[in-house]
Amino acid sequence: MIDEEIETTFVEDRGKLREEAKKQILVCQEENRKTYNLRRRPARKYSVNDVVAIKRTQQGPGLKLKPKYLGPYEITRVKPKDTYEVVKIGKCDGPISTTTCAEFMKPWAPIDDDTSHM
């Protein structure tokens, strides 16, 4: 009889502890979400046929002095959650086609060769 009583109190206490732990986890996750999103800005929206530069994501030896962005690329498809399929439209380093997110893209700004000698 004592064993049964100990077992039932143990099961009840365990359920209460689990509920309290779930509440604490939710509170902690909400705090983390607030601090993570505190200084984040919304992603820029692009449309099909926009010309962009994509960030070089692979690192390795000899790439330290290379440009941080590759391009020009043209957006061929808009996917959910600020993700885009892009295709290379010029002669440059990088993959021919890839998928990237808005966080690693910026609008393409061509370099003026006439002003580069100044």
Jmol script that loads the backbone (N, CA, C; Angstrom):
load data "model"
ATOM      1  N   MET A   1       0.804  -1.195   0.000  1.00  0.00           N
ATOM      2  CA  MET A   1       0.000   0.000   0.000  1.00  0.00           C
ATOM      3  C   MET A   1       0.854   1.268   0.000  1.00  0.00           C
ATOM      4  N   ILE A   2       1.876   1.244   0.750  1.00  0.00           N
ATOM      5  CA  ILE A   2       2.771   2.395   0.810  1.00  0.00           C
ATOM      6  C   ILE A   2       3.461   2.574  -0.540  1.00  0.00           C
ATOM      7  N   ASP A   3       3.846   1.462  -1.157  1.00  0.00           N
ATOM      8  CA  ASP A   3       4.492   1.534  -2.467  1.00  0.00           C
ATOM      9  C   ASP A   3       3.562   2.139  -3.512  1.00  0.00           C
ATOM     10  N   GLU A   4       2.289   1.775  -3.471  1.00  0.00           N
ATOM     11  CA  GLU A   4       1.319   2.325  -4.425  1.00  0.00           C
ATOM     12  C   GLU A   4       1.142   3.826  -4.216  1.00  0.00           C
ATOM     13  N   GLU A   5       1.105   4.238  -2.955  1.00  0.00           N
ATOM     14  CA  GLU A   5       0.952   5.663  -2.656  1.00  0.00           C
ATOM     15  C   GLU A   5       2.179   6.450  -3.111  1.00  0.00           C
ATOM     16  N   ILE A   6       3.342   5.907  -2.879  1.00  0.00           N
ATOM     17  CA  ILE A   6       4.575   6.557  -3.325  1.00  0.00           C
ATOM     18  C   ILE A   6       4.600   6.643  -4.848  1.00  0.00           C
ATOM     19  N   GLU A   7       4.144   5.591  -5.502  1.00  0.00           N
ATOM     20  CA  GLU A   7       4.132   5.568  -6.961  1.00  0.00           C
ATOM     21  C   GLU A   7       3.156   6.608  -7.532  1.00  0.00           C
ATOM     22  N   THR A   8       1.977   6.728  -6.942  1.00  0.00           N
ATOM     23  CA  THR A   8       1.010   7.709  -7.448  1.00  0.00           C
ATOM     24  C   THR A   8       1.495   9.137  -7.210  1.00  0.00           C
ATOM     25  N   THR A   9       2.080   9.415  -6.051  1.00  0.00           N
ATOM     26  CA  THR A   9       2.602  10.769  -5.811  1.00  0.00           C
ATOM     27  C   THR A   9       3.770  11.066  -6.750  1.00  0.00           C
ATOM     28  N   PHE A  10       4.581  10.051  -7.022  1.00  0.00           N
ATOM     29  CA  PHE A  10       5.696  10.230  -7.946  1.00  0.00           C
ATOM     30  C   PHE A  10       5.191  10.579  -9.349  1.00  0.00           C
ATOM     31  N   VAL A  11       4.161   9.887  -9.822  1.00  0.00           N
ATOM     32  CA  VAL A  11       3.595  10.140 -11.150  1.00  0.00           C
ATOM     33  C   VAL A  11       2.977  11.529 -11.209  1.00  0.00           C
ATOM     34  N   GLU A  12       2.253  11.931 -10.151  1.00  0.00           N
ATOM     35  CA  GLU A  12       1.646  13.269 -10.122  1.00  0.00           C
ATOM     36  C   GLU A  12       2.724  14.353 -10.097  1.00  0.00           C
ATOM     37  N   ASP A  13       3.742  14.158  -9.269  1.00  0.00           N
ATOM     38  CA  ASP A  13       4.823  15.137  -9.192  1.00  0.00           C
ATOM     39  C   ASP A  13       5.570  15.233 -10.519  1.00  0.00           C
ATOM     40  N   ARG A  14       5.768  14.098 -11.159  1.00  0.00           N
ATOM     41  CA  ARG A  14       6.467  14.088 -12.430  1.00  0.00           C
ATOM     42  C   ARG A  14       5.678  14.878 -13.477  1.00  0.00           C
ATOM     43  N   GLY A  15       4.367  14.717 -13.496  1.00  0.00           N
ATOM     44  CA  GLY A  15       3.522  15.469 -14.431  1.00  0.00           C
ATOM     45  C   GLY A  15       3.604  16.963 -14.170  1.00  0.00           C
ATOM     46  N   LYS A  16       3.571  17.350 -12.886  1.00  0.00           N
ATOM     47  CA  LYS A  16       3.683  18.766 -12.532  1.00  0.00           C
ATOM     48  C   LYS A  16       5.047  19.330 -12.939  1.00  0.00           C
ATOM     49  N   LEU A  17       6.091  18.563 -12.700  1.00  0.00           N
ATOM     50  CA  LEU A  17       7.436  19.010 -13.067  1.00  0.00           C
ATOM     51  C   LEU A  17       7.566  19.189 -14.581  1.00  0.00           C
ATOM     52  N   ARG A  18       6.963  18.285 -15.321  1.00  0.00           N
ATOM     53  CA  ARG A  18       7.006  18.405 -16.779  1.00  0.00           C
ATOM     54  C   ARG A  18       6.278  19.656 -17.254  1.00  0.00           C
ATOM     55  N   GLU A  19       5.136  19.938 -16.686  1.00  0.00           N
ATOM     56  CA  GLU A  19       4.381  21.141 -17.066  1.00  0.00           C
ATOM     57  C   GLU A  19       5.167  22.406 -16.734  1.00  0.00           C
ATOM     58  N   GLU A  20       5.780  22.431 -15.551  1.00  0.00           N
ATOM     59  CA  GLU A  20       6.592  23.590 -15.176  1.00  0.00           C
ATOM     60  C   GLU A  20       7.793  23.747 -16.113  1.00  0.00           C
ATOM     61  N   ALA A  21       8.408  22.629 -16.477  1.00  0.00           N
ATOM     62  CA  ALA A  21       9.552  22.675 -17.393  1.00  0.00           C
ATOM     63  C   ALA A  21       9.125  23.196 -18.760  1.00  0.00           C
ATOM     64  N   LYS A  22       7.957  22.769 -19.246  1.00  0.00           N
ATOM     65  CA  LYS A  22       7.454  23.260 -20.534  1.00  0.00           C
ATOM     66  C   LYS A  22       7.226  24.764 -20.496  1.00  0.00           C
ATOM     67  N   LYS A  23       6.651  25.256 -19.390  1.00  0.00           N
ATOM     68  CA  LYS A  23       6.412  26.687 -19.246  1.00  0.00           C
ATOM     69  C   LYS A  23       7.736  27.451 -19.248  1.00  0.00           C
ATOM     70  N   GLN A  24       8.727  26.953 -18.526  1.00  0.00           N
ATOM     71  CA  GLN A  24      10.033  27.608 -18.462  1.00  0.00           C
ATOM     72  C   GLN A  24      10.708  27.622 -19.831  1.00  0.00           C
ATOM     73  N   ILE A  25      10.588  26.522 -20.555  1.00  0.00           N
ATOM     74  CA  ILE A  25      11.185  26.449 -21.892  1.00  0.00           C
ATOM     75  C   ILE A  25      10.526  27.465 -22.813  1.00  0.00           C
ATOM     76  N   LEU A  26       9.198  27.584 -22.755  1.00  0.00           N
ATOM     77  CA  LEU A  26       8.492  28.554 -23.597  1.00  0.00           C
ATOM     78  C   LEU A  26       8.894  29.986 -23.258  1.00  0.00           C
ATOM     79  N   VAL A  27       9.041  30.279 -21.967  1.00  0.00           N
ATOM     80  CA  VAL A  27       9.469  31.617 -21.551  1.00  0.00           C
ATOM     81  C   VAL A  27      10.877  31.909 -22.074  1.00  0.00           C
ATOM     82  N   CYS A  28      11.767  30.951 -21.944  1.00  0.00           N
ATOM     83  CA  CYS A  28      13.148  31.117 -22.401  1.00  0.00           C
ATOM     84  C   CYS A  28      13.190  31.281 -23.922  1.00  0.00           C
ATOM     85  N   GLN A  29      12.409  30.493 -24.654  1.00  0.00           N
ATOM     86  CA  GLN A  29      12.372  30.615 -26.109  1.00  0.00           C
ATOM     87  C   GLN A  29      11.843  31.974 -26.541  1.00  0.00           C
ATOM     88  N   GLU A  30      10.846  32.481 -25.860  1.00  0.00           N
ATOM     89  CA  GLU A  30      10.298  33.792 -26.201  1.00  0.00           C
ATOM     90  C   GLU A  30      11.327  34.898 -25.958  1.00  0.00           C
ATOM     91  N   GLU A  31      12.072  34.807 -24.860  1.00  0.00           N
ATOM     92  CA  GLU A  31      13.131  35.788 -24.591  1.00  0.00           C
ATOM     93  C   GLU A  31      14.209  35.722 -25.664  1.00  0.00           C
ATOM     94  N   ASN A  32      14.604  34.509 -26.048  1.00  0.00           N
ATOM     95  CA  ASN A  32      15.615  34.346 -27.095  1.00  0.00           C
ATOM     96  C   ASN A  32      15.112  34.908 -28.421  1.00  0.00           C
ATOM     97  N   ARG A  33      13.839  34.691 -28.729  1.00  0.00           N
ATOM     98  CA  ARG A  33      13.260  35.203 -29.965  1.00  0.00           C
ATOM     99  C   ARG A  33      13.278  36.731 -29.968  1.00  0.00           C
ATOM    100  N   LYS A  34      12.963  37.337 -28.837  1.00  0.00           N
ATOM    101  CA  LYS A  34      12.961  38.801 -28.745  1.00  0.00           C
ATOM    102  C   LYS A  34      14.357  39.367 -28.974  1.00  0.00           C
ATOM    103  N   THR A  35      15.358  38.812 -28.308  1.00  0.00           N
ATOM    104  CA  THR A  35      16.711  39.343 -28.454  1.00  0.00           C
ATOM    105  C   THR A  35      17.267  39.065 -29.845  1.00  0.00           C
ATOM    106  N   TYR A  36      16.898  37.938 -30.454  1.00  0.00           N
ATOM    107  CA  TYR A  36      17.379  37.620 -31.795  1.00  0.00           C
ATOM    108  C   TYR A  36      16.798  38.599 -32.812  1.00  0.00           C
ATOM    109  N   ASN A  37      15.530  38.927 -32.694  1.00  0.00           N
ATOM    110  CA  ASN A  37      14.854  39.793 -33.653  1.00  0.00           C
ATOM    111  C   ASN A  37      14.958  41.277 -33.309  1.00  0.00           C
ATOM    112  N   LEU A  38      15.651  41.616 -32.240  1.00  0.00           N
ATOM    113  CA  LEU A  38      15.687  42.984 -31.757  1.00  0.00           C
ATOM    114  C   LEU A  38      16.196  43.963 -32.808  1.00  0.00           C
ATOM    115  N   ARG A  39      17.303  43.657 -33.445  1.00  0.00           N
ATOM    116  CA  ARG A  39      17.908  44.578 -34.407  1.00  0.00           C
ATOM    117  C   ARG A  39      17.862  44.055 -35.840  1.00  0.00           C
ATOM    118  N   ARG A  40      17.091  43.028 -36.071  1.00  0.00           N
ATOM    119  CA  ARG A  40      16.949  42.498 -37.433  1.00  0.00           C
ATOM    120  C   ARG A  40      15.960  43.337 -38.211  1.00  0.00           C
ATOM    121  N   ARG A  41      16.256  43.539 -39.468  1.00  0.00           N
ATOM    122  CA  ARG A  41      15.323  44.262 -40.320  1.00  0.00           C
ATOM    123  C   ARG A  41      14.679  43.267 -41.277  1.00  0.00           C
ATOM    124  N   PRO A  42      13.516  43.599 -41.809  1.00  0.00           N
ATOM    125  CA  PRO A  42      12.855  42.662 -42.723  1.00  0.00           C
ATOM    126  C   PRO A  42      13.665  42.497 -44.011  1.00  0.00           C
ATOM    127  N   ALA A  43      13.575  41.323 -44.590  1.00  0.00           N
ATOM    128  CA  ALA A  43      14.330  41.024 -45.803  1.00  0.00           C
ATOM    129  C   ALA A  43      13.799  41.829 -46.979  1.00  0.00           C
ATOM    130  N   ARG A  44      14.696  42.222 -47.847  1.00  0.00           N
ATOM    131  CA  ARG A  44      14.302  42.955 -49.057  1.00  0.00           C
ATOM    132  C   ARG A  44      13.608  41.989 -50.014  1.00  0.00           C
ATOM    133  N   LYS A  45      12.546  42.446 -50.644  1.00  0.00           N
ATOM    134  CA  LYS A  45      11.790  41.623 -51.586  1.00  0.00           C
ATOM    135  C   LYS A  45      12.322  41.864 -52.997  1.00  0.00           C
ATOM    136  N   TYR A  46      12.586  40.788 -53.702  1.00  0.00           N
ATOM    137  CA  TYR A  46      13.019  40.840 -55.088  1.00  0.00           C
ATOM    138  C   TYR A  46      11.951  40.186 -55.949  1.00  0.00           C
ATOM    139  N   SER A  47      12.001  40.474 -57.243  1.00  0.00           N
ATOM    140  CA  SER A  47      11.053  39.849 -58.156  1.00  0.00           C
ATOM    141  C   SER A  47      11.823  39.175 -59.291  1.00  0.00           C
ATOM    142  N   VAL A  48      11.113  38.412 -60.101  1.00  0.00           N
ATOM    143  CA  VAL A  48      11.728  37.706 -61.212  1.00  0.00           C
ATOM    144  C   VAL A  48      12.339  38.728 -62.169  1.00  0.00           C
ATOM    145  N   ASN A  49      13.492  38.380 -62.723  1.00  0.00           N
ATOM    146  CA  ASN A  49      14.271  39.192 -63.670  1.00  0.00           C
ATOM    147  C   ASN A  49      15.038  40.332 -63.011  1.00  0.00           C
ATOM    148  N   ASP A  50      15.038  40.447 -61.702  1.00  0.00           N
ATOM    149  CA  ASP A  50      15.901  41.426 -61.033  1.00  0.00           C
ATOM    150  C   ASP A  50      17.346  40.946 -61.128  1.00  0.00           C
ATOM    151  N   VAL A  51      18.273  41.869 -61.260  1.00  0.00           N
ATOM    152  CA  VAL A  51      19.691  41.535 -61.328  1.00  0.00           C
ATOM    153  C   VAL A  51      20.302  41.794 -59.955  1.00  0.00           C
ATOM    154  N   VAL A  52      20.981  40.767 -59.416  1.00  0.00           N
ATOM    155  CA  VAL A  52      21.511  40.846 -58.061  1.00  0.00           C
ATOM    156  C   VAL A  52      22.938  40.302 -58.013  1.00  0.00           C
ATOM    157  N   ALA A  53      23.597  40.557 -56.907  1.00  0.00           N
ATOM    158  CA  ALA A  53      24.877  39.945 -56.581  1.00  0.00           C
ATOM    159  C   ALA A  53      24.637  39.027 -55.393  1.00  0.00           C
ATOM    160  N   ILE A  54      25.295  37.858 -55.385  1.00  0.00           N
ATOM    161  CA  ILE A  54      25.116  36.929 -54.273  1.00  0.00           C
ATOM    162  C   ILE A  54      26.417  36.830 -53.490  1.00  0.00           C
ATOM    163  N   LYS A  55      26.295  36.577 -52.215  1.00  0.00           N
ATOM    164  CA  LYS A  55      27.443  36.522 -51.323  1.00  0.00           C
ATOM    165  C   LYS A  55      28.209  35.222 -51.518  1.00  0.00           C
ATOM    166  N   ARG A  56      29.516  35.322 -51.496  1.00  0.00           N
ATOM    167  CA  ARG A  56      30.368  34.134 -51.555  1.00  0.00           C
ATOM    168  C   ARG A  56      30.280  33.448 -50.192  1.00  0.00           C
ATOM    169  N   THR A  57      29.746  32.230 -50.163  1.00  0.00           N
ATOM    170  CA  THR A  57      29.532  31.548 -48.889  1.00  0.00           C
ATOM    171  C   THR A  57      30.610  30.529 -48.584  1.00  0.00           C
ATOM    172  N   GLN A  58      31.325  30.052 -49.589  1.00  0.00           N
ATOM    173  CA  GLN A  58      32.376  29.075 -49.347  1.00  0.00           C
ATOM    174  C   GLN A  58      33.699  29.796 -49.147  1.00  0.00           C
ATOM    175  N   GLN A  59      34.400  29.423 -48.107  1.00  0.00           N
ATOM    176  CA  GLN A  59      35.687  30.023 -47.796  1.00  0.00           C
ATOM    177  C   GLN A  59      36.783  29.008 -48.064  1.00  0.00           C
ATOM    178  N   GLY A  60      37.972  29.482 -48.272  1.00  0.00           N
ATOM    179  CA  GLY A  60      39.093  28.582 -48.494  1.00  0.00           C
ATOM    180  C   GLY A  60      40.366  29.371 -48.678  1.00  0.00           C
ATOM    181  N   PRO A  61      41.471  28.665 -48.880  1.00  0.00           N
ATOM    182  CA  PRO A  61      42.734  29.366 -49.070  1.00  0.00           C
ATOM    183  C   PRO A  61      42.731  30.125 -50.393  1.00  0.00           C
ATOM    184  N   GLY A  62      43.287  31.305 -50.376  1.00  0.00           N
ATOM    185  CA  GLY A  62      43.371  32.111 -51.573  1.00  0.00           C
ATOM    186  C   GLY A  62      42.129  32.931 -51.875  1.00  0.00           C
ATOM    187  N   LEU A  63      41.088  32.823 -51.048  1.00  0.00           N
ATOM    188  CA  LEU A  63      39.858  33.568 -51.301  1.00  0.00           C
ATOM    189  C   LEU A  63      39.741  34.825 -50.447  1.00  0.00           C
ATOM    190  N   LYS A  64      40.720  35.075 -49.610  1.00  0.00           N
ATOM    191  CA  LYS A  64      40.647  36.205 -48.701  1.00  0.00           C
ATOM    192  C   LYS A  64      40.613  37.539 -49.455  1.00  0.00           C
ATOM    193  N   LEU A  65      41.332  37.617 -50.557  1.00  0.00           N
ATOM    194  CA  LEU A  65      41.409  38.858 -51.310  1.00  0.00           C
ATOM    195  C   LEU A  65      40.405  38.911 -52.457  1.00  0.00           C
ATOM    196  N   LYS A  66      39.627  37.869 -52.649  1.00  0.00           N
ATOM    197  CA  LYS A  66      38.611  37.845 -53.710  1.00  0.00           C
ATOM    198  C   LYS A  66      37.410  38.679 -53.278  1.00  0.00           C
ATOM    199  N   PRO A  67      36.586  39.115 -54.238  1.00  0.00           N
ATOM    200  CA  PRO A  67      35.382  39.876 -53.871  1.00  0.00           C
ATOM    201  C   PRO A  67      34.432  39.051 -53.001  1.00  0.00           C
ATOM    202  N   LYS A  68      33.733  39.729 -52.109  1.00  0.00           N
ATOM    203  CA  LYS A  68      32.812  39.031 -51.209  1.00  0.00           C
ATOM    204  C   LYS A  68      31.511  38.663 -51.891  1.00  0.00           C
ATOM    205  N   TYR A  69      31.188  39.355 -52.977  1.00  0.00           N
ATOM    206  CA  TYR A  69      29.947  39.084 -53.706  1.00  0.00           C
ATOM    207  C   TYR A  69      30.267  38.659 -55.133  1.00  0.00           C
ATOM    208  N   LEU A  70      29.471  37.737 -55.663  1.00  0.00           N
ATOM    209  CA  LEU A  70      29.598  37.237 -57.021  1.00  0.00           C
ATOM    210  C   LEU A  70      28.449  37.779 -57.852  1.00  0.00           C
ATOM    211  N   GLY A  71      28.691  38.009 -59.109  1.00  0.00           N
ATOM    212  CA  GLY A  71      27.573  38.440 -59.934  1.00  0.00           C
ATOM    213  C   GLY A  71      28.018  38.992 -61.252  1.00  0.00           C
ATOM    214  N   PRO A  72      27.111  39.342 -62.082  1.00  0.00           N
ATOM    215  CA  PRO A  72      25.671  39.501 -61.874  1.00  0.00           C
ATOM    216  C   PRO A  72      24.904  38.186 -62.034  1.00  0.00           C
ATOM    217  N   TYR A  73      23.828  38.080 -61.293  1.00  0.00           N
ATOM    218  CA  TYR A  73      22.898  36.967 -61.364  1.00  0.00           C
ATOM    219  C   TYR A  73      21.499  37.516 -61.604  1.00  0.00           C
ATOM    220  N   GLU A  74      20.679  36.735 -62.295  1.00  0.00           N
ATOM    221  CA  GLU A  74      19.305  37.130 -62.554  1.00  0.00           C
ATOM    222  C   GLU A  74      18.381  36.180 -61.805  1.00  0.00           C
ATOM    223  N   ILE A  75      17.368  36.720 -61.146  1.00  0.00           N
ATOM    224  CA  ILE A  75      16.416  35.907 -60.400  1.00  0.00           C
ATOM    225  C   ILE A  75      15.457  35.248 -61.386  1.00  0.00           C
ATOM    226  N   THR A  76      15.359  33.923 -61.306  1.00  0.00           N
ATOM    227  CA  THR A  76      14.481  33.184 -62.215  1.00  0.00           C
ATOM    228  C   THR A  76      13.210  32.704 -61.542  1.00  0.00           C
ATOM    229  N   ARG A  77      13.245  32.553 -60.223  1.00  0.00           N
ATOM    230  CA  ARG A  77      12.068  32.039 -59.520  1.00  0.00           C
ATOM    231  C   ARG A  77      12.072  32.535 -58.083  1.00  0.00           C
ATOM    232  N   VAL A  78      10.907  32.952 -57.622  1.00  0.00           N
ATOM    233  CA  VAL A  78      10.744  33.381 -56.234  1.00  0.00           C
ATOM    234  C   VAL A  78      10.163  32.201 -55.465  1.00  0.00           C
ATOM    235  N   LYS A  79      10.842  31.789 -54.409  1.00  0.00           N
ATOM    236  CA  LYS A  79      10.400  30.670 -53.584  1.00  0.00           C
ATOM    237  C   LYS A  79       9.899  31.208 -52.247  1.00  0.00           C
ATOM    238  N   PRO A  80       9.243  30.374 -51.452  1.00  0.00           N
ATOM    239  CA  PRO A  80       8.744  30.867 -50.160  1.00  0.00           C
ATOM    240  C   PRO A  80       9.875  31.202 -49.185  1.00  0.00           C
ATOM    241  N   LYS A  81       9.526  31.991 -48.183  1.00  0.00           N
ATOM    242  CA  LYS A  81      10.425  32.373 -47.087  1.00  0.00           C
ATOM    243  C   LYS A  81      11.663  33.116 -47.581  1.00  0.00           C
ATOM    244  N   ASP A  82      11.471  34.086 -48.479  1.00  0.00           N
ATOM    245  CA  ASP A  82      12.542  34.959 -48.961  1.00  0.00           C
ATOM    246  C   ASP A  82      13.715  34.190 -49.572  1.00  0.00           C
ATOM    247  N   THR A  83      13.396  33.149 -50.328  1.00  0.00           N
ATOM    248  CA  THR A  83      14.405  32.349 -51.011  1.00  0.00           C
ATOM    249  C   THR A  83      14.203  32.491 -52.515  1.00  0.00           C
ATOM    250  N   TYR A  84      15.306  32.508 -53.261  1.00  0.00           N
ATOM    251  CA  TYR A  84      15.246  32.768 -54.695  1.00  0.00           C
ATOM    252  C   TYR A  84      16.167  31.817 -55.447  1.00  0.00           C
ATOM    253  N   GLU A  85      15.760  31.451 -56.671  1.00  0.00           N
ATOM    254  CA  GLU A  85      16.632  30.730 -57.585  1.00  0.00           C
ATOM    255  C   GLU A  85      17.243  31.758 -58.519  1.00  0.00           C
ATOM    256  N   VAL A  86      18.565  31.704 -58.703  1.00  0.00           N
ATOM    257  CA  VAL A  86      19.257  32.668 -59.533  1.00  0.00           C
ATOM    258  C   VAL A  86      20.110  31.954 -60.577  1.00  0.00           C
ATOM    259  N   VAL A  87      20.348  32.644 -61.708  1.00  0.00           N
ATOM    260  CA  VAL A  87      21.167  32.119 -62.796  1.00  0.00           C
ATOM    261  C   VAL A  87      22.193  33.179 -63.170  1.00  0.00           C
ATOM    262  N   LYS A  88      23.429  32.736 -63.421  1.00  0.00           N
ATOM    263  CA  LYS A  88      24.507  33.652 -63.788  1.00  0.00           C
ATOM    264  C   LYS A  88      24.234  34.231 -65.172  1.00  0.00           C
ATOM    265  N   ILE A  89      24.388  35.548 -65.331  1.00  0.00           N
ATOM    266  CA  ILE A  89      24.150  36.172 -66.635  1.00  0.00           C
ATOM    267  C   ILE A  89      25.405  36.813 -67.208  1.00  0.00           C
ATOM    268  N   GLY A  90      26.485  36.805 -66.491  1.00  0.00           N
ATOM    269  CA  GLY A  90      27.728  37.395 -66.981  1.00  0.00           C
ATOM    270  C   GLY A  90      28.867  36.422 -66.804  1.00  0.00           C
ATOM    271  N   LYS A  91      30.056  36.862 -67.211  1.00  0.00           N
ATOM    272  CA  LYS A  91      31.247  36.028 -67.006  1.00  0.00           C
ATOM    273  C   LYS A  91      31.843  36.405 -65.661  1.00  0.00           C
ATOM    274  N   CYS A  92      31.671  35.535 -64.703  1.00  0.00           N
ATOM    275  CA  CYS A  92      32.190  35.789 -63.364  1.00  0.00           C
ATOM    276  C   CYS A  92      32.424  34.464 -62.664  1.00  0.00           C
ATOM    277  N   ASP A  93      33.060  34.517 -61.518  1.00  0.00           N
ATOM    278  CA  ASP A  93      33.233  33.322 -60.704  1.00  0.00           C
ATOM    279  C   ASP A  93      31.886  32.914 -60.137  1.00  0.00           C
ATOM    280  N   GLY A  94      31.787  31.681 -59.687  1.00  0.00           N
ATOM    281  CA  GLY A  94      30.580  31.246 -59.011  1.00  0.00           C
ATOM    282  C   GLY A  94      29.795  30.231 -59.809  1.00  0.00           C
ATOM    283  N   PRO A  95      28.790  29.665 -59.179  1.00  0.00           N
ATOM    284  CA  PRO A  95      27.988  28.636 -59.830  1.00  0.00           C
ATOM    285  C   PRO A  95      27.118  29.209 -60.950  1.00  0.00           C
ATOM    286  N   ILE A  96      26.758  28.354 -61.907  1.00  0.00           N
ATOM    287  CA  ILE A  96      25.912  28.785 -63.017  1.00  0.00           C
ATOM    288  C   ILE A  96      24.503  29.087 -62.526  1.00  0.00           C
ATOM    289  N   SER A  97      23.967  28.205 -61.697  1.00  0.00           N
ATOM    290  CA  SER A  97      22.651  28.454 -61.095  1.00  0.00           C
ATOM    291  C   SER A  97      22.678  27.955 -59.662  1.00  0.00           C
ATOM    292  N   THR A  98      21.944  28.636 -58.802  1.00  0.00           N
ATOM    293  CA  THR A  98      21.915  28.272 -57.391  1.00  0.00           C
ATOM    294  C   THR A  98      20.661  28.829 -56.745  1.00  0.00           C
ATOM    295  N   THR A  99      20.428  28.410 -55.513  1.00  0.00           N
ATOM    296  CA  THR A  99      19.347  28.934 -54.701  1.00  0.00           C
ATOM    297  C   THR A  99      19.975  29.690 -53.541  1.00  0.00           C
ATOM    298  N   THR A 100      19.448  30.866 -53.253  1.00  0.00           N
ATOM    299  CA  THR A 100      19.996  31.683 -52.169  1.00  0.00           C
ATOM    300  C   THR A 100      18.869  32.448 -51.489  1.00  0.00           C
ATOM    301  N   CYS A 101      19.157  32.968 -50.315  1.00  0.00           N
ATOM    302  CA  CYS A 101      18.150  33.724 -49.576  1.00  0.00           C
ATOM    303  C   CYS A 101      18.438  35.217 -49.706  1.00  0.00           C
ATOM    304  N   ALA A 102      17.442  36.017 -49.358  1.00  0.00           N
ATOM    305  CA  ALA A 102      17.562  37.470 -49.495  1.00  0.00           C
ATOM    306  C   ALA A 102      18.657  38.028 -48.590  1.00  0.00           C
ATOM    307  N   GLU A 103      18.962  37.333 -47.535  1.00  0.00           N
ATOM    308  CA  GLU A 103      20.000  37.783 -46.604  1.00  0.00           C
ATOM    309  C   GLU A 103      21.377  37.817 -47.266  1.00  0.00           C
ATOM    310  N   PHE A 104      21.607  36.919 -48.242  1.00  0.00           N
ATOM    311  CA  PHE A 104      22.901  36.828 -48.917  1.00  0.00           C
ATOM    312  C   PHE A 104      22.883  37.456 -50.311  1.00  0.00           C
ATOM    313  N   MET A 105      21.938  38.367 -50.570  1.00  0.00           N
ATOM    314  CA  MET A 105      21.846  39.016 -51.872  1.00  0.00           C
ATOM    315  C   MET A 105      21.800  40.529 -51.702  1.00  0.00           C
ATOM    316  N   LYS A 106      22.209  41.227 -52.757  1.00  0.00           N
ATOM    317  CA  LYS A 106      22.046  42.677 -52.805  1.00  0.00           C
ATOM    318  C   LYS A 106      21.849  43.059 -54.268  1.00  0.00           C
ATOM    319  N   PRO A 107      21.203  44.197 -54.518  1.00  0.00           N
ATOM    320  CA  PRO A 107      20.987  44.611 -55.901  1.00  0.00           C
ATOM    321  C   PRO A 107      22.318  44.797 -56.626  1.00  0.00           C
ATOM    322  N   TRP A 108      22.344  44.424 -57.903  1.00  0.00           N
ATOM    323  CA  TRP A 108      23.571  44.529 -58.691  1.00  0.00           C
ATOM    324  C   TRP A 108      23.834  45.986 -59.049  1.00  0.00           C
ATOM    325  N   ALA A 109      25.017  46.443 -58.762  1.00  0.00           N
ATOM    326  CA  ALA A 109      25.447  47.791 -59.126  1.00  0.00           C
ATOM    327  C   ALA A 109      26.700  47.636 -59.976  1.00  0.00           C
ATOM    328  N   PRO A 110      26.613  47.842 -61.296  1.00  0.00           N
ATOM    329  CA  PRO A 110      27.785  47.655 -62.150  1.00  0.00           C
ATOM    330  C   PRO A 110      28.889  48.649 -61.811  1.00  0.00           C
ATOM    331  N   ILE A 111      30.116  48.228 -61.979  1.00  0.00           N
ATOM    332  CA  ILE A 111      31.276  49.079 -61.700  1.00  0.00           C
ATOM    333  C   ILE A 111      31.558  49.909 -62.943  1.00  0.00           C
ATOM    334  N   ASP A 112      31.689  51.211 -62.756  1.00  0.00           N
ATOM    335  CA  ASP A 112      32.021  52.109 -63.871  1.00  0.00           C
ATOM    336  C   ASP A 112      33.514  52.042 -64.123  1.00  0.00           C
ATOM    337  N   ASP A 113      33.912  51.576 -65.304  1.00  0.00           N
ATOM    338  CA  ASP A 113      35.327  51.509 -65.638  1.00  0.00           C
ATOM    339  C   ASP A 113      35.932  52.871 -65.933  1.00  0.00           C
ATOM    340  N   ASP A 114      35.086  53.840 -66.335  1.00  0.00           N
ATOM    341  CA  ASP A 114      35.581  55.173 -66.656  1.00  0.00           C
ATOM    342  C   ASP A 114      36.080  55.917 -65.420  1.00  0.00           C
ATOM    343  N   THR A 115      35.447  55.697 -64.269  1.00  0.00           N
ATOM    344  CA  THR A 115      35.854  56.394 -63.057  1.00  0.00           C
ATOM    345  C   THR A 115      36.863  55.620 -62.234  1.00  0.00           C
ATOM    346  N   SER A 116      37.194  54.399 -62.633  1.00  0.00           N
ATOM    347  CA  SER A 116      38.098  53.584 -61.819  1.00  0.00           C
ATOM    348  C   SER A 116      39.545  54.055 -61.915  1.00  0.00           C
ATOM    349  N   HIS A 117      39.918  54.778 -62.983  1.00  0.00           N
ATOM    350  CA  HIS A 117      41.303  55.216 -63.104  1.00  0.00           C
ATOM    351  C   HIS A 117      41.590  56.491 -62.334  1.00  0.00           C
ATOM    352  N   MET A 118      40.591  57.111 -61.726  1.00  0.00           N
ATOM    353  CA  MET A 118      40.789  58.360 -60.978  1.00  0.00           C
ATOM    354  C   MET A 118      41.373  58.128 -59.639  1.00  0.00           C
TER     355      MET A 118
END
end "model"
wireframe off; spacefill off
backbone 0.3
color backbone group
